[in-house]
Amino acid sequence: MGLFNFIKKQLLEVIEWKDSSKDTIVYRFPLTDRDEIMTSSTLVVRESQVAIFVHKGEVADVFQPGTYKLSTENIPFLTKILSLPTGFESPIKAEVYFVNTKQFVGQKWGTQNPIMMRDSEFGTVRLRGFGVYSFRVSDAKLFMKEVFGTNEVYKVEDVATQIKPMLIQAVTDAIAESKISAIDLAANYREFSNEILKSSEPEFSKYGLKLCSVVIENLSLPEDVEKALDERTKLGVLEDKMGTYTQYQAAQAIRDAAQNESGGNLAGLGVGLGAGTTIGGVFANNITTENKPKEKTATCEKCGAKMREGAKFCPECGAPQGAVCPKCGKAVSKNAKFCPECGENLKKEIVCKKCGAKIKKGAKFCPECGTKVE
């Protein structure tokens, strides 16, 4: 009876996983009570796969991509847990898990709650963002212990519940620590992605996972802040063109007044002409005010009176202002080493050509021999 029951058992010759899905991370090879793994069976592990043998609840061995003939020579745990009868192939009671180690790309992430950040221009603002990321299993044995355990099938959506909170935390830290203005966020998406990958590596490695890429598609501000930015942009465009814009408005008003016949009477014509004259005056004043350069002023070093910048003498007390270049006569500052007009060296010493004595700047005769300074 015992021999008959043994014959009815299915002796497995090839153990492999042909993955046809796009989101399966872990697959447990189906074994029933009638299935036996013989020591002469063949194990096929394809590229981007890892096979894990579990015996009596413990990880016995991990197989990298390749084809293996199951025997005591290439499976060390067999020599420890099996006693093989002479001349007969003993069956192996073990569970086989295949772990997909390829990159799972195109995974979406997004902020459920806004990210708070302190902006130098707008104060505290709230950001929302979204994008895509990719990950893979870097340590199948650790991933089994920490995450999927003994589940028959483990998919991307199962691990995403653990990955996304860690990813959002890394995104939040990267943005908050950067102290970049909200206006400049879009120009730093790549820098944020690199920082997220670097900072998240220790946390992901605890679970045998690796974050391969993070793409930030958008970081958006609240609607009221975006409106404020739009208004600021409009003001920035009009700020330098305000004079032109005013002139344009005045010209439009003159045209409308000229076209207004006011019923064809002289009073209406007078009103139209008066309006045109008034608007024309405003138009002319705008041009005059806009084009008139502002005069720069200075303060007299002696009496403190206001005067035109660059004046050589004070109009109130007549005191000379600053030093004068001995070569070109232009006013220079007291501490200037060179004249800004002609480049004359103002600090060089003058030596008498006759006796060699040093002469003070501005002296007309040598204090030693009386020779005239040229």
C-alpha positions in Angstrom: 0.0 0.0 0.0 2.8 2.4 0.9 4.6 1.7 -2.4 1.4 2.4 -4.3 0.9 5.7 -2.6 4.4 6.8 -3.4 4.0 5.9 -7.1 0.9 8.1 -7.3 2.9 11.1 -6.2 4.0 13.5 -8.9 7.7 13.7 -9.2 8.7 17.2 -10.4 11.4 17.3 -13.0 11.6 21.1 -13.8 10.9 24.0 -11.4 10.5 27.3 -13.2 8.4 30.5 -13.3 7.3 31.9 -16.7 6.2 35.3 -15.6 3.5 36.8 -18.0 2.4 39.6 -15.6 3.7 43.1 -15.3 3.1 43.7 -11.6 4.0 40.4 -9.8 6.9 40.7 -7.4 6.8 37.3 -5.6 5.4 34.0 -6.9 5.4 30.8 -4.8 5.8 27.7 -6.9 2.6 25.6 -6.5 3.3 22.4 -4.6 0.6 20.0 -3.3 0.9 17.1 -0.9 1.4 14.8 -3.9 4.2 16.9 -5.4 7.8 15.9 -4.6 11.0 17.8 -5.6 13.6 15.1 -6.4 17.3 15.7 -6.0 17.6 15.1 -9.8 15.1 17.9 -10.6 16.1 20.9 -12.7 15.7 24.5 -11.4 15.5 27.2 -14.0 15.9 30.8 -12.8 15.5 33.4 -15.5 17.1 36.8 -15.8 15.7 39.4 -13.4 14.6 36.5 -11.1 15.8 35.0 -7.8 14.7 31.6 -6.4 14.4 31.1 -2.7 14.2 27.6 -1.1 12.4 27.6 2.3 12.7 24.4 4.4 10.7 24.0 7.6 10.0 27.8 7.8 13.6 28.9 7.3 15.4 30.2 4.2 17.6 27.4 3.1 19.2 28.8 -0.1 19.0 31.6 -2.6 19.6 30.9 -6.4 20.6 33.6 -8.8 19.7 33.5 -12.5 20.8 30.2 -14.2 20.0 26.5 -14.6 20.7 24.1 -11.7 20.6 20.4 -11.4 19.5 19.8 -7.8 22.1 17.7 -6.0 24.1 17.8 -2.8 27.0 19.2 -4.7 25.4 22.5 -5.6 22.8 22.7 -2.9 24.6 22.9 0.5 21.5 22.7 2.6 20.7 19.2 1.2 23.6 17.6 3.0 22.5 19.0 6.3 18.7 18.4 6.2 18.4 15.2 4.2 19.7 11.7 4.6 19.8 10.1 1.2 19.2 6.4 1.0 21.8 4.6 -1.1 20.8 4.1 -4.7 17.6 6.1 -4.6 16.7 9.7 -5.3 15.2 11.1 -2.1 12.3 13.7 -2.5 12.8 17.2 -1.0 10.1 18.8 1.1 10.6 22.5 0.6 8.9 25.6 -0.7 10.2 27.5 -3.6 9.6 31.3 -4.0 10.5 33.2 -7.2 11.3 36.9 -6.6 11.1 39.4 -9.5 14.2 41.7 -9.4 13.4 43.8 -12.5 12.6 47.5 -12.3 8.9 48.3 -11.8 8.6 51.5 -13.8 5.8 54.1 -14.3 4.6 53.9 -10.7 2.6 57.0 -9.8 2.9 59.1 -6.6 1.1 62.2 -5.4 0.6 64.2 -2.3 -2.7 63.5 -0.5 -2.1 66.4 1.9 -0.3 69.6 1.0 3.4 70.1 1.8 4.0 73.2 4.0 7.1 75.3 3.2 8.3 78.7 4.3 8.9 81.0 1.3 10.9 84.2 1.6 8.5 86.2 -0.6 5.0 84.7 0.2 5.5 83.4 3.7 4.1 80.0 4.5 2.7 78.3 1.4 1.2 74.9 0.7 2.4 72.8 -2.2 0.9 69.8 -3.9 2.9 67.6 -6.3 2.8 64.4 -8.4 5.0 62.3 -10.6 6.3 58.8 -11.3 8.9 56.6 -9.7 10.5 53.1 -10.3 11.9 50.6 -7.8 13.2 47.0 -7.6 14.1 44.3 -5.1 17.7 44.6 -4.2 17.9 41.9 -1.5 15.4 39.1 -2.1 16.1 37.3 1.2 15.7 40.5 3.3 12.6 41.4 1.3 11.1 38.1 2.2 11.8 38.4 5.9 10.7 42.0 6.2 7.8 42.4 3.7 6.1 39.5 1.9 6.7 36.6 4.4 5.0 33.5 3.0 2.3 35.0 0.7 1.7 33.0 -2.4 1.6 36.1 -4.6 2.9 39.5 -3.8 2.2 42.4 -6.3 3.3 45.9 -6.8 0.2 47.4 -5.3 0.9 45.5 -2.1 4.4 47.0 -1.6 3.3 50.5 -2.9 1.4 51.1 0.3 4.8 51.0 2.1 6.8 52.8 -0.5 4.7 55.8 -1.2 4.7 57.2 2.4 8.5 56.9 2.5 8.7 58.6 -1.0 6.5 61.5 0.0 8.5 62.0 3.2 11.7 62.2 1.1 10.0 64.7 -1.3 8.9 66.9 1.7 12.3 66.9 3.3 14.1 67.7 0.0 11.8 70.7 -0.7 11.8 72.0 2.9 15.6 71.8 3.3 16.3 73.4 0.0 14.8 76.8 1.1 14.2 77.6 -2.6 11.6 80.2 -3.4 8.3 78.9 -4.7 8.9 80.8 -8.0 12.1 78.8 -8.6 10.8 75.3 -7.8 10.2 74.3 -11.4 13.8 75.0 -12.3 15.1 72.5 -9.7 13.0 69.4 -10.3 16.1 67.4 -11.3 18.1 68.5 -8.2 15.1 67.5 -6.0 15.0 64.0 -7.7 18.7 63.4 -7.1 18.4 64.5 -3.5 15.4 62.2 -3.0 17.2 59.2 -4.3 20.2 59.9 -2.1 18.3 60.5 1.1 15.8 57.6 0.7 18.4 54.9 0.1 19.0 54.0 3.8 15.3 53.7 4.5 14.5 51.5 1.4 17.5 49.2 2.0 15.9 48.2 5.3 13.3 46.3 3.4 15.6 44.9 0.6 14.3 47.5 -1.9 16.0 50.2 -4.0 14.4 53.4 -5.3 15.7 53.6 -8.9 14.3 56.9 -10.2 11.9 59.7 -9.1 10.4 62.1 -11.6 8.6 65.2 -10.4 6.1 66.2 -13.0 4.5 69.1 -11.2 4.6 71.1 -7.9 1.6 73.4 -7.7 0.8 76.3 -5.4 -2.7 77.1 -4.1 -5.0 78.9 -6.5 -4.9 82.3 -4.6 -1.0 82.3 -4.6 -1.0 81.5 -8.3 -3.3 84.4 -9.0 -1.0 86.7 -6.9 1.9 85.5 -9.1 0.0 86.3 -12.2 -0.8 89.8 -11.0 2.9 90.3 -10.1 3.9 89.2 -13.5 1.5 91.7 -15.1 2.8 94.5 -12.9 6.3 93.6 -13.8 5.6 93.9 -17.5 3.7 97.2 -17.1 6.2 98.7 -14.7 8.8 99.7 -17.3 6.1 100.5 -19.9 3.8 102.5 -17.7 4.7 105.7 -19.5 4.0 104.2 -22.9 0.8 102.7 -21.6 -0.4 106.1 -20.2 0.4 107.7 -23.5 -1.5 105.1 -25.4 -4.6 105.6 -23.1 -4.4 109.4 -23.6 -4.1 109.0 -27.4 -7.2 106.7 -27.4 -9.1 109.3 -25.3 -8.2 112.1 -27.8 -9.3 110.0 -30.7 -12.7 109.2 -29.0 -13.2 112.9 -28.2 -12.5 114.0 -31.8 -15.0 111.5 -33.1 -17.7 112.6 -30.6 -19.9 115.0 -32.6 -22.1 115.6 -29.5 -25.3 116.1 -31.6 -23.5 118.4 -34.1 -23.8 121.6 -31.9 -21.0 124.0 -31.1 -21.3 123.4 -27.4 -20.6 119.7 -27.9 -17.7 120.6 -30.1 -16.3 122.9 -27.5 -16.6 120.2 -24.9 -14.8 117.8 -27.2 -12.1 120.4 -27.9 -11.7 121.2 -24.2 -11.5 117.5 -23.3 -8.9 117.0 -26.1 -6.9 120.0 -24.9 -7.0 118.8 -21.3 -6.0 115.2 -22.3 -3.4 116.5 -24.6 -1.9 118.5 -21.7 -1.8 115.4 -19.6 -0.2 113.6 -22.5 2.4 116.2 -22.9 3.1 116.4 -19.1 3.5 112.6 -19.0 6.1 112.8 -21.8 7.9 115.7 -20.2 7.9 114.1 -16.7 8.9 110.8 -18.0 11.8 112.0 -20.3 13.1 114.7 -17.9 16.3 113.3 -16.2 16.6 113.7 -12.5 19.4 116.0 -11.4 21.9 114.5 -9.1 22.9 116.5 -6.0 25.7 116.6 -3.5 26.5 118.3 -0.2 29.1 121.0 0.5 31.9 119.7 2.6 32.1 123.0 4.5 28.6 124.5 5.0 26.5 121.4 4.2 24.4 123.2 1.5 22.9 121.2 -1.3 24.6 121.7 -4.7 24.9 120.1 -8.1 27.0 117.0 -8.1 30.4 117.6 -9.7 30.5 121.4 -8.9 34.0 122.6 -8.0 32.8 125.4 -5.7 29.9 125.7 -3.3 27.2 128.2 -4.5 26.5 129.3 -0.9 30.0 129.7 0.7 32.3 129.4 -2.3 34.4 126.7 -0.7 36.3 124.5 -3.2 34.9 121.0 -3.3 37.3 118.1 -3.0 40.7 117.8 -4.6 41.6 118.8 -8.1 43.8 116.8 -10.6 47.0 118.7 -11.2 47.0 117.6 -14.8 43.5 118.0 -16.1 41.9 120.1 -13.3 39.0 117.8 -12.8 37.6 117.3 -9.3 38.7 114.1 -7.6 38.0 112.6 -4.2 40.4 113.1 -1.3 41.5 109.5 -1.1 41.7 108.9 -4.9 45.0 107.4 -6.1 44.3 108.1 -9.8 42.3 110.8 -11.7 39.1 109.3 -13.1 39.3 111.5 -16.1 43.0 111.4 -17.3 44.4 108.6 -15.1 47.1 110.9 -13.5 48.8 109.3 -10.5 47.7 111.4 -7.6 49.8 109.8 -4.9 53.3 109.9 -6.5 55.9 112.0 -4.9 57.4 115.1 -6.7 61.2 115.4 -6.5 63.2 118.6 -7.3 65.2 118.2 -10.4 68.0 120.4 -9.1 68.6 119.3 -5.5 66.5 116.1 -5.3 64.4 117.2 -2.3 60.8 115.9 -1.9 58.2 118.5 -2.8 54.6 118.4 -1.5 51.8 118.0 -3.9 50.6 121.4 -5.2 53.8 123.3 -4.3 55.1 125.7 -6.9 58.7 126.0 -5.6 61.2 123.6 -4.0 61.4 124.3 -0.2 65.1 123.6 -0.2 66.6 125.4 -3.2 63.7 127.5 -4.4 63.7 126.0 -7.9 60.3 126.4 -9.7 58.3 123.2 -10.0 57.5 122.4 -13.6 
